[in-house]
Amino acid sequence: MGFRLVQERRIVTALPGPTSASLAERRKAVVGAGVASTLPVYVADADGGVIVDVDGNSFIDLGSGIAVTTVGASNAAVVDAVRDQVEHFTHTCFMIAPYEGYIAVAEKLTDITPGDHEKRTVLFNSGAEAVENAVKIARHATGRDAVVVFDHAYHGRTNLTMALTAKSMPYKSGFGPFAPEVYRAPMSYPFREGLDYDGSSITGEQAAARAISAIEKQVGADSVAAILIEPIQGEGGFIVPAEGFLPGLAAWAKDNGVVFIADEVQAGFARTGAWFASEHEGIIPDLITMAKGIAGGMPLAAVTGRADLIDAVHPGGLGGTYGGNPVACAAALASIEQMETLDLNSRAREIETLVVSRLDAVAGQVGIIGEVRGRGAMLAIELVEAGGRQPNPDAARKIAAHALQQGVVVLTCGTYGNVIRLLPPLVITDELLLDALDILEDSIRTVAKDQ
C-alpha cells in the first residue's frame, strides 16, 4: 500500500523540540495533571508506521496508540469513509433515529467473531463501556451477581471496571470505594509460575483447576454470573496463559451456566494473527468485548455474543447517546475491509516471526531479558535483574527512553512495570520495522551494560 508520509526515522531537534516545549507549557495551564502522556513531544501528523511531531521529528511507531491504529493512523480508505459520512450527517443517536452503518457493523462482527451461533451486537464508545455492559448483560441474563476476574487484569477506568482491574497504581489508587461482587482468581503466568509438587512446571490445565478451586470455594458456582478474562492480558504484561488454561475455564463456565466473557479490547482485530486471540485455542466466548483496533482510531466499541443473552435485556436497557456513532461506524467498516484486503492476520504472523527471532537472539546475550512472548504483533519483552527473575522496571523505563531519543516509540506495561510491549501498526514496512529493531536492540544492549 502507498503512504502519504515518508516512512522514515528522522530526528532533527533535541527532544522535546521548541514547539513541543511551548505546547507543554500551555498544557500545564489548562490540562488536568491526572492526564499523563508517555511522550514529551506533540504530534502534527501520522501515517503508516510513523508519527511526525510539531518540530519535524519523525518517529517509528511501535505502539499504535495502544493497539488502535492497526491499519495506520490516516489510512486513505478510512479517511475517505469518514469524509463521506461527515458530509451526510455526524450524529442522530441510534436510539432516536437509526441508520444503516450501525447494522452493517453488527453484521460484520457477526461474521468475524468466533462461532456460528446466532449473535447480537450492541455498540458503545470505549473498551471500558463495552466491558461494563457485558457484565450488565451477564448479570441480567443469569440473575446472578458475582463476576470473576484474574490477577494482572486490566479492564478500564470506570468505577466497575476499576474494580475489575488488578493493578492499583495508577488506575485505582484513591478512587474507591469500588463496585461490589467482584472476585479475583489466580492467572496462568507461565514465566512467573512456581513448580508443581513433582518439580514440573504448572500446566494450563493445572492452572485452570487452581483458579476453579478458588472460585468454587470463595464464591460458589451458583453465584457467578460471569468469568471475564483477557485471552492475552494487556496492561498486565502481555501475559499469554499456558495452553489449556482458557479451555479449562470455558468448559467449567459452560457446565455451570456461567457467562464466559473474552475481553478482546487490546488483542482483537488481527493483532495476534487471528481476528481474535480467543481463536488460538478454539475458544468460543459467550460474549466478546471489543474496541481499540475496531475503527482505525475513531472511538467505537462493541459487545457481540449469544443472542439469547443480549436479547434478554429489556428494550432501553442498553445504549448511550454516542454509541455506534455513524462516523465511527463508517471508519470501522473501512478498517475491517482493509484488514481483509491486506490480509493483516497474515501480516501479524510475519511480524511475529521477524521480531521474535531477533529478540530471542538478543535475550541470549544480554542477561536482563527474562522472556520474549506474545502472539502476532502483540509482543513483549519482560526485563529482569541480571541473572535472575526479579522484575526490573528501571531497565524497561531506560530502554524506552533510550529508544525514543533515537526515534522509536515503544510502550511499557506490566504489573511490575518491567515489560516493553510492541504493538506496531500492521501496515508497517519491513524496512521500517527492521530499523526500529536495530534501535531497540541497541537500547537494550546499552542499558544492559549498566545493570
C-alpha positions as CSV (number, residue, x, y, z in Angstrom):
1,M,0.0,0.0,0.0
2,G,1.1,3.6,-0.5
3,F,1.7,6.1,2.2
4,R,1.1,9.8,2.4
5,L,4.2,10.4,4.6
6,V,7.7,9.3,4.0
7,Q,8.3,6.2,6.1
8,E,11.5,7.0,7.8
9,R,13.0,7.7,11.2
10,R,14.3,11.3,11.4
11,I,15.4,13.3,14.5
12,V,16.2,16.9,13.7
13,T,15.9,18.6,17.1
14,A,16.6,17.9,20.7
15,L,13.6,16.1,22.3
16,P,11.3,17.8,23.1
17,G,11.8,20.3,20.3
18,P,11.0,24.0,20.9
19,T,7.4,23.9,19.6
20,S,6.6,20.8,21.7
21,A,8.2,22.5,24.7
22,S,5.9,25.5,24.1
23,L,2.9,23.3,23.9
24,A,3.9,21.6,27.2
25,E,3.8,25.0,28.9
26,R,0.4,25.8,27.5
27,R,-0.8,22.4,28.7
28,K,0.3,23.0,32.3
29,A,-2.1,25.9,32.5
30,V,-5.2,24.2,31.3
31,V,-5.0,20.3,31.3
32,G,-5.5,18.3,34.4
33,A,-2.4,16.9,35.9
34,G,-4.0,13.5,36.2
35,V,-3.8,13.0,32.5
36,A,-0.3,11.8,31.8
37,S,1.4,11.4,28.4
38,T,4.2,8.9,27.6
39,L,6.0,11.1,25.1
40,P,7.3,14.6,25.6
41,V,6.6,15.6,22.0
42,Y,3.4,16.7,20.4
43,V,2.0,15.2,17.2
44,A,1.4,17.1,13.9
45,D,0.9,14.1,11.6
46,A,0.9,10.3,11.4
47,D,0.7,7.8,8.7
48,G,1.6,4.1,8.2
49,G,4.3,3.3,10.7
50,V,5.5,6.9,11.6
51,I,4.5,9.7,13.8
52,V,5.7,13.2,13.0
53,D,5.9,15.8,15.7
54,V,5.3,19.6,15.6
55,D,9.1,20.2,15.3
56,G,9.5,17.9,12.2
57,N,10.9,14.8,14.0
58,S,9.7,11.5,12.6
59,F,9.3,8.5,14.9
60,I,8.8,4.9,14.2
61,D,5.6,3.9,15.9
62,L,5.7,0.6,17.8
63,G,2.7,1.5,19.9
64,S,-0.2,2.2,17.5
65,G,-1.9,4.4,20.1
66,I,-2.1,1.2,22.3
67,A,-3.2,-1.2,19.5
68,V,-5.6,1.2,17.9
69,T,-4.1,2.3,14.6
70,T,-3.7,-1.2,13.2
71,V,-4.3,0.0,9.6
72,G,-2.3,3.2,10.1
73,A,-3.2,6.5,11.7
74,S,-4.5,8.0,8.5
75,N,-5.3,5.1,6.3
76,A,-6.7,6.5,3.0
77,A,-9.7,4.2,2.9
78,V,-10.7,5.1,6.4
79,V,-10.2,8.8,5.7
80,D,-12.4,8.6,2.6
81,A,-15.1,6.7,4.6
82,V,-15.1,9.2,7.4
83,R,-15.1,12.2,5.0
84,D,-18.1,10.7,3.1
85,Q,-20.1,10.1,6.3
86,V,-19.3,13.5,7.7
87,E,-20.6,15.2,4.6
88,H,-24.0,13.5,5.2
89,F,-24.5,13.5,8.9
90,T,-22.4,13.3,12.0
91,H,-25.0,12.2,14.6
92,T,-28.6,11.4,15.1
93,C,-28.3,9.0,18.0
94,F,-29.1,5.4,17.0
95,M,-31.6,5.2,19.9
96,I,-33.6,8.1,18.3
97,A,-33.1,7.9,14.5
98,P,-31.3,4.7,13.5
99,Y,-29.1,4.3,10.4
100,E,-27.6,1.5,8.3
101,G,-24.0,1.9,9.4
102,Y,-24.7,0.5,12.9
103,I,-26.5,-2.5,11.4
104,A,-23.6,-3.1,8.9
105,V,-21.0,-3.1,11.7
106,A,-23.1,-5.6,13.7
107,E,-23.4,-7.8,10.6
108,K,-19.6,-7.7,10.1
109,L,-18.9,-8.6,13.8
110,T,-21.4,-11.5,13.5
111,D,-19.3,-12.8,10.6
112,I,-15.8,-12.4,12.1
113,T,-16.2,-13.3,15.8
114,P,-15.8,-16.9,16.8
115,G,-18.7,-19.3,16.5
116,D,-21.6,-19.8,14.1
117,H,-24.3,-19.5,16.7
118,E,-26.9,-16.7,16.5
119,K,-25.4,-13.5,17.7
120,R,-26.4,-9.9,18.6
121,T,-24.2,-6.8,18.9
122,V,-24.5,-3.6,20.8
123,L,-22.2,-0.6,20.1
124,F,-20.5,1.7,22.6
125,N,-17.7,4.3,22.7
126,S,-14.8,2.7,24.7
127,G,-13.4,-0.6,25.9
128,A,-14.4,0.2,29.5
129,E,-18.0,0.8,28.3
130,A,-18.1,-2.5,26.4
131,V,-16.8,-4.4,29.4
132,E,-19.2,-2.7,31.8
133,N,-22.1,-3.5,29.5
134,A,-21.0,-7.1,29.0
135,V,-21.2,-7.5,32.8
136,K,-24.6,-5.9,32.8
137,I,-25.8,-8.4,30.2
138,A,-24.4,-11.4,32.0
139,R,-26.0,-10.4,35.3
140,H,-29.3,-9.6,33.8
141,A,-29.4,-12.9,31.8
142,T,-28.3,-15.2,34.7
143,G,-29.9,-13.4,37.6
144,R,-26.6,-13.7,39.4
145,D,-24.3,-11.0,40.8
146,A,-20.7,-12.3,41.1
147,V,-18.1,-11.6,38.5
148,V,-14.7,-13.4,38.5
149,V,-11.7,-11.7,37.1
150,F,-8.0,-12.5,37.3
151,D,-4.6,-11.4,38.7
152,H,-2.8,-8.9,36.5
153,A,-6.1,-8.0,34.7
154,Y,-6.9,-4.6,33.2
155,H,-10.5,-3.8,32.1
156,G,-10.9,0.0,32.3
157,R,-11.2,3.2,34.4
158,T,-14.9,3.4,35.2
159,N,-15.9,2.5,38.8
160,L,-16.9,-1.0,37.9
161,T,-14.0,-1.6,35.5
162,M,-11.6,-0.3,38.1
163,A,-12.9,-2.9,40.4
164,L,-12.4,-5.5,37.7
165,T,-8.8,-4.2,37.2
166,A,-6.0,-5.8,39.3
167,K,-3.4,-3.0,39.4
168,S,-3.8,-0.2,42.0
169,M,-1.4,2.4,40.8
170,P,-2.1,4.4,38.7
171,Y,-5.6,3.0,37.8
172,K,-7.3,2.6,41.2
173,S,-5.4,4.4,43.9
174,G,-7.5,6.9,45.8
175,F,-10.6,6.3,43.7
176,G,-12.6,3.9,45.8
177,P,-14.9,2.5,47.1
178,F,-15.4,0.2,44.1
179,A,-18.4,-1.8,42.8
180,P,-19.1,-4.9,44.8
181,E,-19.4,-8.6,43.9
182,V,-16.0,-8.7,42.0
183,Y,-13.8,-11.7,42.9
184,R,-10.2,-12.3,41.7
185,A,-8.8,-15.7,40.8
186,P,-5.1,-16.7,40.1
187,M,-4.0,-16.2,36.5
188,S,-1.8,-18.5,34.4
189,Y,1.5,-16.6,34.1
190,P,4.0,-19.2,32.8
191,F,7.1,-17.1,33.3
192,R,6.3,-16.5,36.9
193,E,4.7,-19.7,37.9
194,G,6.1,-21.9,40.7
195,L,6.7,-25.6,40.3
196,D,4.3,-28.4,40.9
197,Y,5.0,-30.9,43.8
198,D,7.0,-33.2,41.5
199,G,9.2,-30.4,40.2
200,S,7.4,-29.8,36.9
201,S,6.0,-26.5,35.7
202,I,2.4,-25.9,36.3
203,T,0.4,-26.7,33.1
204,G,-2.5,-24.7,31.8
205,E,-4.9,-27.4,32.9
206,Q,-3.4,-27.3,36.4
207,A,-3.6,-23.5,36.5
208,A,-7.3,-23.7,35.4
209,A,-8.0,-26.2,38.1
210,R,-6.4,-23.9,40.7
211,A,-8.5,-21.0,39.6
212,I,-11.7,-23.0,39.5
213,S,-11.0,-24.4,43.0
214,A,-10.6,-20.8,44.3
215,I,-13.8,-19.7,42.6
216,E,-15.8,-22.6,44.0
217,K,-14.5,-22.2,47.5
218,Q,-14.6,-18.4,47.7
219,V,-17.7,-17.6,45.6
220,G,-19.6,-20.7,44.7
221,A,-20.5,-21.6,41.1
222,D,-24.2,-20.8,41.6
223,S,-23.4,-17.2,42.5
224,V,-21.2,-16.5,39.5
225,A,-22.7,-14.5,36.6
226,A,-19.6,-14.3,34.5
227,I,-15.9,-15.1,34.1
228,L,-14.2,-12.1,32.5
229,I,-10.7,-12.6,31.1
230,E,-8.3,-11.2,28.5
231,P,-7.2,-14.1,26.3
232,I,-3.8,-12.3,26.3
233,Q,-3.5,-9.9,29.2
234,G,-2.6,-6.4,28.0
235,E,-1.6,-3.9,30.7
236,G,-0.7,-6.8,33.0
237,G,2.3,-7.6,30.8
238,F,1.1,-9.2,27.6
239,I,0.7,-12.5,29.5
240,V,-0.1,-15.5,27.3
241,P,-1.6,-18.1,29.6
242,A,-0.3,-21.7,29.4
243,E,-2.1,-23.8,26.8
244,G,-5.2,-25.4,28.3
245,F,-5.9,-22.7,30.8
246,L,-8.6,-20.8,28.8
247,P,-10.3,-24.0,27.5
248,G,-10.5,-25.3,31.1
249,L,-12.2,-22.1,32.3
250,A,-14.5,-22.0,29.4
251,A,-15.6,-25.6,29.9
252,W,-16.3,-25.0,33.6
253,A,-18.3,-21.9,32.8
254,K,-20.4,-23.8,30.3
255,D,-21.0,-26.6,32.7
256,N,-22.1,-24.2,35.4
257,G,-24.3,-21.7,33.5
258,V,-21.6,-19.0,33.8
259,V,-21.2,-16.5,31.0
260,F,-17.7,-16.6,29.6
261,I,-16.6,-13.1,28.5
262,A,-13.5,-12.6,26.5
263,D,-12.1,-9.1,26.8
264,E,-10.6,-8.6,23.3
265,V,-10.3,-4.9,23.6
266,Q,-6.5,-4.9,23.0
267,A,-6.0,-8.3,21.4
268,G,-8.7,-8.2,18.8
269,F,-8.9,-7.3,15.1
270,A,-5.9,-9.1,13.6
271,R,-3.5,-8.0,16.3
272,T,-2.4,-11.6,17.3
273,G,-2.5,-13.1,13.8
274,A,-6.2,-14.1,14.1
275,W,-9.3,-11.9,14.2
276,F,-9.4,-12.6,17.9
277,A,-7.0,-14.0,20.4
278,S,-9.6,-16.5,21.6
279,E,-9.3,-18.3,18.3
280,H,-5.8,-19.6,19.1
281,E,-7.2,-22.3,21.4
282,G,-10.5,-22.6,19.7
283,I,-12.5,-20.7,22.4
284,I,-16.0,-19.6,21.5
285,P,-16.9,-16.9,24.1
286,D,-20.4,-16.3,25.1
287,L,-19.7,-12.5,24.9
288,I,-16.7,-10.7,23.4
289,T,-15.8,-7.1,24.2
290,M,-14.0,-5.1,21.5
291,A,-12.7,-1.6,20.9
292,K,-9.2,-0.1,20.1
293,G,-8.4,-1.6,16.6
294,I,-12.0,-1.7,15.5
295,A,-12.3,1.7,13.8
296,G,-8.9,3.0,12.7
297,G,-8.7,5.5,15.6
298,M,-12.3,6.6,15.8
299,P,-14.0,6.0,19.1
300,L,-16.1,2.8,18.9
301,A,-16.6,-0.3,21.0
302,A,-18.8,-3.4,20.8
303,V,-20.2,-6.3,22.7
304,T,-21.0,-9.2,20.4
305,G,-22.3,-12.6,21.6
306,R,-25.1,-15.1,22.1
307,A,-28.4,-13.8,21.0
308,D,-30.2,-15.3,24.0
309,L,-28.0,-13.4,26.4
310,I,-28.1,-10.0,24.8
311,D,-31.8,-10.2,23.8
312,A,-32.6,-11.0,27.4
313,V,-32.1,-7.3,28.3
314,H,-35.3,-5.2,28.1
315,P,-35.6,-2.5,25.4
316,G,-33.8,0.6,26.5
317,G,-31.6,-1.2,29.0
318,L,-28.5,-0.9,26.7
319,G,-27.2,2.0,24.7
320,G,-25.9,5.6,25.0
321,T,-26.0,8.9,23.2
322,Y,-22.9,8.4,21.1
323,G,-22.8,4.6,21.0
324,G,-22.4,3.4,17.4
325,N,-21.8,7.0,16.1
326,P,-22.3,7.0,12.3
327,V,-18.8,8.4,11.6
328,A,-17.2,5.8,13.8
329,C,-19.2,3.1,12.1
330,A,-18.1,4.2,8.7
331,A,-14.5,4.1,9.9
332,A,-14.9,0.6,11.4
333,L,-16.3,-0.8,8.1
334,A,-13.4,0.7,6.2
335,S,-10.9,-0.5,8.7
336,I,-12.2,-4.1,8.7
337,E,-12.3,-4.1,5.0
338,Q,-8.6,-3.0,4.9
339,M,-7.7,-5.8,7.3
340,E,-9.4,-8.3,5.0
341,T,-8.0,-6.8,1.7
342,L,-4.4,-6.5,3.0
343,D,-4.7,-9.9,4.9
344,L,-3.4,-8.3,8.1
345,N,-3.8,-11.5,10.0
346,S,-1.0,-13.0,7.9
347,R,1.0,-9.8,8.3
348,A,0.8,-10.0,12.1
349,R,2.2,-13.5,11.9
350,E,5.0,-12.3,9.6
351,I,5.8,-9.6,12.1
352,E,5.9,-12.1,14.9
353,T,8.4,-14.3,13.1
354,L,10.6,-11.3,12.3
355,V,10.6,-9.7,15.7
356,V,10.8,-12.8,17.9
357,S,13.7,-14.4,16.2
358,R,15.6,-11.1,16.5
359,L,14.8,-10.5,20.2
360,D,15.4,-14.1,21.2
361,A,18.9,-13.8,19.8
362,V,19.5,-10.6,21.9
363,A,17.9,-12.2,25.0
364,G,20.6,-14.9,25.0
365,Q,23.3,-12.3,25.1
366,V,22.4,-9.5,27.5
367,G,21.2,-11.2,30.7
368,I,18.3,-8.9,31.5
369,I,15.6,-10.3,29.3
370,G,13.6,-12.9,31.2
371,E,11.2,-13.8,28.4
372,V,10.2,-12.7,24.9
373,R,6.5,-13.6,24.4
374,G,3.2,-12.8,22.7
375,R,1.4,-13.6,19.5
376,G,1.4,-11.9,16.2
377,A,2.1,-8.2,16.5
378,M,1.2,-8.2,20.2
379,L,4.7,-8.9,21.6
380,A,6.5,-8.3,24.8
381,I,10.0,-8.3,26.5
382,E,10.0,-8.9,30.2
383,L,13.0,-7.3,31.8
384,V,14.6,-8.9,34.9
385,E,17.6,-8.3,37.1
386,A,20.7,-9.8,35.6
387,G,21.0,-13.5,36.4
388,G,17.5,-13.9,38.0
389,R,13.8,-13.3,37.6
390,Q,13.4,-10.3,39.8
391,P,11.4,-7.7,37.9
392,N,13.5,-4.8,36.5
393,P,11.2,-1.8,35.9
394,D,14.2,0.5,35.8
395,A,15.6,-1.3,32.8
396,A,12.2,-1.1,31.0
397,R,12.0,2.7,31.6
398,K,15.5,3.3,30.4
399,I,15.2,1.2,27.3
400,A,12.0,3.0,26.3
401,A,13.6,6.4,26.9
402,H,16.8,5.5,25.0
403,A,14.8,4.2,22.0
404,L,12.7,7.4,22.0
405,Q,15.8,9.6,21.8
406,Q,16.8,7.6,18.7
407,G,13.3,8.0,17.2
408,V,11.5,4.8,18.1
409,V,8.3,4.8,20.2
410,V,7.8,1.7,22.5
411,L,5.5,1.4,25.4
412,T,5.9,-0.2,28.8
413,C,3.4,-2.2,30.8
414,G,3.1,-5.0,33.4
415,T,2.0,-5.4,36.9
416,Y,5.6,-4.8,37.9
417,G,6.3,-2.1,35.3
418,N,9.1,-4.2,33.8
419,V,7.7,-5.1,30.4
420,I,8.3,-3.5,27.0
421,R,5.4,-4.0,24.7
422,L,5.5,-3.9,20.9
423,L,2.3,-3.0,19.0
424,P,3.4,-1.8,15.6
425,P,0.7,-0.9,13.0
426,L,0.2,-4.0,10.9
427,V,0.8,-1.9,7.8
428,I,4.4,-1.1,8.8
429,T,7.0,-1.9,6.2
430,D,9.7,-4.5,6.8
431,E,12.4,-1.8,6.2
432,L,10.9,0.5,8.9
433,L,10.4,-2.4,11.3
434,L,14.0,-3.6,10.9
435,D,15.3,-0.1,11.5
436,A,13.2,0.1,14.7
437,L,14.5,-3.3,15.8
438,D,18.1,-2.0,15.3
439,I,17.4,0.9,17.6
440,L,15.6,-1.3,20.2
441,E,18.5,-3.8,20.2
442,D,21.0,-1.0,20.7
443,S,18.8,0.4,23.5
444,I,18.7,-3.0,25.3
445,R,22.4,-3.6,25.0
446,T,23.2,0.0,26.2
447,V,21.0,-0.4,29.3
448,A,22.2,-3.9,30.0
449,K,25.8,-2.7,30.3
450,D,24.9,-0.7,33.4
451,Q,22.8,-3.4,35.1
